[in-house]
Amino acid sequence: MNFFREYFRFMIPIYLLIGLIIVGTVGYVIIDGYTWLNAFYMTVITIATVGYGEVEPLSVAGKLFTSFLIITSFVTFAYAVSSITKFIVDGELNIFFKNKRLNAAVEKLTDHVIICGYGRNGKQAAQILKKHDKRFVVVEDDEKVTSGSSHRFSDLILNGDATQDEVLLKAGIMKAKALITTLPTDAANVFIVLTARNLNPKLTIISRASDDGSDAKLKIAGADNVIMPDKVGGAHMASLVMKPDVMEFLDLITAQRSDSINLEEISFDSISDRLKNKTLKDLEIRNKSGANIIGFKTATGEYIVNPNAQTQIIPQSKIFVLGSPDQIKKLKEILEE
């Protein structure tokens, strides 16, 4: 449902009534020389048809104008009452104000995540984002799927077709940091990826894929990462058989199951200028925060485990740090000073 179309449908009857009052007031001033106050009062009692007498004698032209005003106001008033009643009875008024709240909330968002599809995978993604206090907007075509949502970002649920440009724009795609599409059909996900990449070339796009071969098509369409839940789930279960403690530990540090330890990535752009192009040794992360550097991503995309202390922090690189929430928080404060 288009918000602006519904807004004007709701407001047009009110605008008509206001316009009628203005026309009536000006008309009485011009035709019979009423004062502005008397003209306004005469217009109100005429439109309201309360039966009060004229505040001043009317000329022939004034009487004709009053008759015109009565007929016009009756039609306008009937239209306004029926339109507003329809909004209330059909529940469109609630939808109107819900859309208004949504638009206002999305306007304030920057660097948020858009989740297209609120099925099993979409809900899992939302839970993790919520756990990390990351703002997100859910786009789901089926209102029944989102009607029972009670999370504290529930106002940021947009019922609409995520393959449509206007829906993604309404979700704030131009200011979003990332988009996750979890629709059950690969064709729909490809279309969303194409649309999103066209609207915001800098957006990080993560897509679900179901069929073998779809991952390549999604990456061609513009997806940065493609996840195949069936393959990931099977591989994870096999790894639990072969290396159960390792997998339990990985689940723990990736914040899937614990609030006591976090694995965070820190990009070159997020640190202060005084620390850019310095070495890991110069940062003194362990001494100052208690967190540990466990990995490094070079500008060329190469991953290094337990990087050397002389590794230089250059543009496009990232540091991977392991620590408690308090240690990570302190580390970010130090690096952003």
Buried (B, 14 or more C-beta within 10 A) or exposed (E): EEBEEBBEBBEEBEEBBEEBBEBBBBBBBEBBEBEEEBBBBBBBBBBEEEEEEBBEEBEEEBBEBBEEBEEBBEEBBEBBEEBBEEBEEEEBBEBBEBBEEBBEBBEEBEEBBBBBBBBEBBBEBBEEBBEEEBBBBBBBBEEEBBEEBEBEBEBBBBBBBBBBEEBBEBBBBEBBBBBBBBBEEBEBBBBBBBBBBEBBEEBBBBBBBBEEEBBEBBBEBBBBEBBBBEEEEEEEEEEBEEEEEEBEEBBBBEBEEEEEBBBBEBEBEEBEEEBBEEBBEBBEBBEBBBBEBBBBBBEEEEEEEEBEEEBBBEEEBBBBBBBBEEBBBBBBEBBEE
